[in-house]
Amino acid sequence: MSSISRRILLLSSAALAGAAFLGPAMANDLKITIGYQTVVEPSKVPQADGAYEKATKASIDWRKFDSGADVIAAVASGSVDIGYVGSSPLAAAASRELPIQTIFVVGLIGQSEALVARNGAGIGKVADLAGKKVAVPFVSTTHYSLLAALKHENVDPKSVQILNLRPPEIAAAFARGDIDAAYVWDPALGQIKTSGKVVLDSSQVAAWGAPTFDAWIVRTDFAEKNPEAVRDFVKVTGTAYGDYLAKPDAWSVSSPQAAAIAKLTGAKLEEVPELLKGYVFPTLEEQASGKFLGGGTVTAIAAASAFLKEQGKVDAVLPDYSKYVTSKYVTEALASN
């Protein structure tokens, strides 16, 4: 064989090898943008260890947001495909008929969100908020809980100076003494507790008839084009929750799970185990039940929307919210186990 022929053969082999190398990458060249928040919950572990990328075979751009309202704005603009939101911004988005679907209920919110009064502010109960400066991220679950608490205790919201601040801004304003109280979640919640006291938390507000929850949502058009990726995202998320629920004590201060969660959220490592107990997490098997995606979530969104309409936070309430909730992906995730 001539040197020219050998050279052609080598070049051809290299080209074929290159094509073989590029082929799978091109076939799985899916990019997903996911908006997450600094909430202490189990899915931070697979986020930290790359499990989502491995399962979906996609390149994932993880973007941190300070509130559900910010996530909704990003989803509405098309810059985020999958996002983590609370029930209040979810209800507001559905009421505006944003093309989204709820695909996983993270958990019912309890002690993980609370109203904290600054020491020396003269606030010992909800009624004492009249005439005070209270900060909360607008159209968030804590905003909803604050308004619900005021209504329950017969306090006119107009008598309270309610300020729209994001969690990092709340922590800074609280430390400066610019505000008297705040209703927020971690890590800002843990920060303001150091110089304040808890007046009530969301488990009490839930007992008063205004429960809140967090959820993962997806843009409808993205889900229709990439159903397998959404299914695999849900499966990884459900597995993380299952791991925690099976052995919650194993997620101790010295565990790699707690370390991963603290790193991603900014929460204090020693507080992570207790913060995880601030939610009631449903299993993947429970997701499709009538209590959650099989009906209860639709009812909860409708109830939250009606309350937001009453408070003037949304313009109208839809006759049916079922198109904004689906059990399709949890069902398929379970079937693929």
N, C-alpha and C positions, 0 to 999 in steps of 0.2 A: 504494500500500500504506500502511495506517495505521501510526502509530508503534507501536501495540500489536502489530500483526501482525509488524512488523519485529523488535520486541523478542522475540516468541515464536520467530521464525525464528532469531535470533541465539542465544537460549538453547538451542534444540534442536540447533543446529550445535555449540555448545560441549559439550553433553552427549554428542553422538556422538563428538566429538574426544576427549573424556575417556575414553569407553568404549574407543575404539581404542587410546588410550595405555595404559590399564590392562589391556586384554585380554592382550597378550603377557606382561606381568609376572605376571599371575595364572596364565596357562597354564604359566609356567616358575617358579612360586613354590616351588621346591625348596630346602630348607635342609639342608646337610650339616655335621655336626660331625666334624672330623678330629683325631685325637690324634697329634701328632708328637713326636719326640725330637731332641736336639741332636747327632745323629750326622752326621758330614761325609759327605754322599753327594749325587749329582746331582739328585735330585728337589727339593732345596731351591731350585733355580733357578726352575722353573715355579711353585713355591709363592710365591716372592718377586715374580714378575712378573705374577701373576694368571692364568696359563694354565689352571689347573684350573677357575676360575670361568667363564672364557670357554668352555671345552670342554663343561662340564656344564650351563652356563646356570643355575647354582645360586648361592645365597648360602652361602659356606663360613665356618664358625667354626673357626679354627685354634687348637687348644689344646696348649700345650707341657707335656710330662710328663718327669719325671726318670728313669723306669724303665719297662720293659715290664710289670712287675707292676701299676704304677699305671694303665697303659693298659688292661690286661685288666680291672681293677676297674671302670673307667669304661665299658668295653664291656658288661660284665656288668650294670651298673646301667641300661644303655640311654641313657646320656648321651653316648656317642661311637658314631658309625656306622662309621667306618673308622679303623684304628689301626696304628701302627708298633710292632712288637714283635720281640724276639729269639726264637730257637728254643726256649730253655728255658721262658720264660713261655708261649709258644705251646703247647708240649707239656703243660705243667701245666694250661692252660685246656682243651685238648682232652680230657685225661684226666678232667677234671671234667665233661665233656660240655657245655661252654658252646656255645651255638648260633652258631658262627663258621665262616668259611671263609678259607683262605689263598688270596689272589688274585694275589700277585706276590712273587717271591723277590728281595729287594734285593741280597744278595750273601753270599758266604762270607767269614766274618770272619778276618782275619789279624793284621797288626801293629796294627790300629786298636784292639785291646783287649789290655791287658797287665798283668802283675803287677809292681808297682814297690815296691822296698824303700827305706825312708827311710835316708838317709846316717847311718851310725853305729849302725844297728839290729842290725848283725851278721848280716845275711842275704845270702848269696851264691848260694844254691840253694834249691830247694823244701824239701829236708830241714831247712833251718835255720828253717822256719816253726814248728816245734814249740815251744810255750811262748810264742809271739809273738801280738800283737794284729793281726789282719788284717781289714780292712774290705772289704765287697762288698755291692752291692744284692741282697738275697735273691731267689731264683727268677729271676735274670737270666742272660744268657749268660755273664757273667763268674763268677757263682756256680757255674754248671755247670762252667766251665773250671777254676776253682780246685779244686773237688772231684775232677774228673777228674785234674788234675795231682797232687794229694795221693795219689790211689789209685795212679797210675802209679809214683810214687816211694816207695810203701809207707809213707806218713805217715798215722797215725791222725788223722782229722779232729777227734776229741775232744781231741787233744793241742794243737790250735790254737784260740785264742780268736777265733772268727769273728764279726765284728760286722756287723749289718745297718744300713748307712748308704746314703743316696742320694748320687749323685755330688757335688752341692754340699757336702754334709756331709762327704764323704770329703776333699775338697780342704781344707776348713777344719781338720778333725781332723789331717790330715797336716802342715799348716803349724804347728799348735800342738805337734806331737810326741806327740799322744794315741794314735796308732796306729803300728805298726812297718812295715806294708805295706798295699797295697790293690790290688785287681784291678778295673780300671774302664776307661771309654772317654773320649774327648774331649768337652768341653774340660777336664774334671777330670784326665784323663790327662796332658795337656800341662802342667798346673799342677803336679802332683806330681813330674813328671820333673825340674823345676828344682832340687829338693832330694832327689832319690833316683835310683836306677838300676833299669833294667829287668832283672828276673830271668828272665822268659820272656814270650812273647806267645801269642796264640791260634793262630798258624800252627804253632807247635811242639806245642801241645796237640792240634791237628787231626792232625798227623803221628803222634801217639801213639794215634790212633783215636777222638778225641772232637771232631769238627768242629762248629762253630756257624755260624749264619746269622741274618740279619735278614729280616723279611718284612712285607708289608702284609696285614692281615686286614680282613674286613668282617662285620658282624652279618648273619646269614643272613636275617632278616626284612627288613632294609633292602635287601639285594641282590635279594630276590624282588620287592619293590615297585618298585625303581628299577634294573633291570638295565642300562639305557642309561647311566645316570650312572656305574655301577661300570665298565662297559666304557670309557667316556671317561676316567675316572680312570686306569685301567690304561694306556690309550693314551698319555696325556700323560706318565705316569711312564716308560713304555718309550721314548718319544721322547727324554726327558732323558738316559737311560742310553745310548741310541744316539748322541746328540750327543757325549757324553763319550768313549765308546769309539772313535768315529771319529777324534777329534783330542784326545787327552788332554793333549798339550803346550799346546794352545790355552787350557786352563783354568789359566793361569799366575797368578802373584801379581798381575800388573797387569790381569787379565781381569775383566770384570763378573761372570762366573760365580763366581769366587773371592770377590769382594766380597760378593755376595749370600749365599753359603754362610757366610762369616765372620759376617755380620750376624745371620743367623738362629740360628746355633749357638753363638756366643760363642768360637769357635776363633780362634787368631791367624791373621791374613790370610797371613802368610808361611809358615805351616805347612799351609795348605789343600791345595796341590798334592800334597804328600807324603802327607798323610792320606788323600786319595782313593785312593792306591795301596795302602792298607791293606786293601782289599777286592778280591774277585774278583767283578766285576759280570756277570751273565748278560744277554744281549740279549733283546729282546722275542721274537725268533724262537726263542731257546733255552728260554724259560720253559715252553713246553708239552712239551718233550722229556722223555724218560725220566729224565734226570738231575735234573730239577727237578719242576715241577707234574705232569708225566706219570707220576710214580712215585717218583722219588728223594726228594722232600720228604716223602711219606708214610712211607717207610722211615726217614728221618732223625728224624721226629717220634716214631715208635714206639721207636727206639733211645734217644732222649733221655728218653722217658717211662719206659722200663725202667730207665735209670740213676737217674732221680729216685725211682722206687719203691725201688730198692736203697738209696738214701741216705735214705729215709724222708720225702721231700719231697712225694710224692703217695701216695694210699691204694691205688690200683689202676691196672693197665694194661689198656687196651681191646684186644679181639681184632683190631680193624680201625680204622685212623685215616683211611681214604680219604674219608669224608664231610666231613672238615675241610680238604680241599685240593681246589681246582678249577682246571682249565685253561680253563674256559668263557670267561672274560672276556679272557684274553690271545688266545685263538683268534678271538674276535669282534673284538677290537681290530685284529688283523692283517688280518682280512677287510675291515675298514672303511677300510683305508689306500688 
